[in-house]
């Protein structure tokens, strides 16, 4: 996925638990890790309530700030948490 450097980026994710849409997942029940070019290890993003929006039916919006999208190149992220065991992002 292409990004504009130093911009706010919203990624849409679909969460499931046992192949069923995971609903009502709170921002503080999710651990987000991301990796930018040049990073050796994954960084942990501490979610604020404004970074996580429940869109309904297991679909959520995840916001990354300009300070997290500050390097040209790839940007990868992963999710973990309670209440879901799988996720897909953007193309589902």
ChimeraX attribute file (.defattr): number of C-alpha atoms within 10 A of each C-alpha:
attribute: neighborCount
match mode: 1-to-1
recipient: residues
	/A:1	8
	/A:2	8
	/A:3	15
	/A:4	12
	/A:5	15
	/A:6	14
	/A:7	14
	/A:8	14
	/A:9	16
	/A:10	15
	/A:11	14
	/A:12	19
	/A:13	20
	/A:14	22
	/A:15	23
	/A:16	19
	/A:17	15
	/A:18	10
	/A:19	11
	/A:20	13
	/A:21	17
	/A:22	21
	/A:23	19
	/A:24	14
	/A:25	19
	/A:26	15
	/A:27	20
	/A:28	13
	/A:29	12
	/A:30	18
	/A:31	15
	/A:32	17
	/A:33	16
	/A:34	17
	/A:35	18
	/A:36	19
	/A:37	12
	/A:38	9
	/A:39	9
	/A:40	8
	/A:41	10
	/A:42	14
	/A:43	14
	/A:44	13
	/A:45	15
	/A:46	12
	/A:47	17
	/A:48	10
	/A:49	9
	/A:50	10
	/A:51	15
	/A:52	21
	/A:53	16
	/A:54	17
	/A:55	14
	/A:56	12
	/A:57	14
	/A:58	19
	/A:59	23
	/A:60	24
	/A:61	18
	/A:62	19
	/A:63	18
	/A:64	17
	/A:65	13
	/A:66	14
	/A:67	11
	/A:68	19
	/A:69	20
	/A:70	16
	/A:71	16
	/A:72	13
	/A:73	13
	/A:74	13
	/A:75	16
	/A:76	11
	/A:77	15
	/A:78	14
	/A:79	16
	/A:80	14
	/A:81	15
	/A:82	12
	/A:83	17
	/A:84	22
	/A:85	15
	/A:86	17
	/A:87	18
	/A:88	14
	/A:89	16
	/A:90	12
	/A:91	7
	/A:92	7
